[in-house]
Amino acid sequence: MKSVVAKVVHAFQLTDEYNAILFGWYFKGFELLRRHLVKHGPETNLEDLDFEAIDKEIEVDKAEQATQATATTGEDPLVPEKDGTNAPPA
């Protein structure tokens, strides 16, 4: 049974789907690391990271972003105005 499971796992690891999932995990990890370094500076000691504290910080940031999104006036800054620009009126 172990050899069958090992063969199935190995076959899955050779698929593009597995590579896409693995890439997604790495990409998300590097993006989280980049955000943490931007927020806390490059002097951060990566050997002593407290992952529980980072998880809590991420949740707080998500909550703040959600409240900021609901506090906007409903205008989407990514949607261009009719004339094709988002320039403020002069």
Contacts in CASP RR format, 6 or more apart in sequence:
PFRMAT RR
TARGET T0000
AUTHOR 0000-0000-0000
METHOD contacts of the structure
MODEL  1
MKSVVAKVVHAFQLTDEYNAILFGWYFKGFELLRRHLVKHGPETNLEDLD
FEAIDKEIEVDKAEQATQATATTGEDPLVPEKDGTNAPPA
12 18 0 8 1.000
32 54 0 8 1.000
32 58 0 8 1.000
36 44 0 8 1.000
36 49 0 8 1.000
36 54 0 8 1.000
37 44 0 8 1.000
77 86 0 8 1.000
80 86 0 8 1.000
END
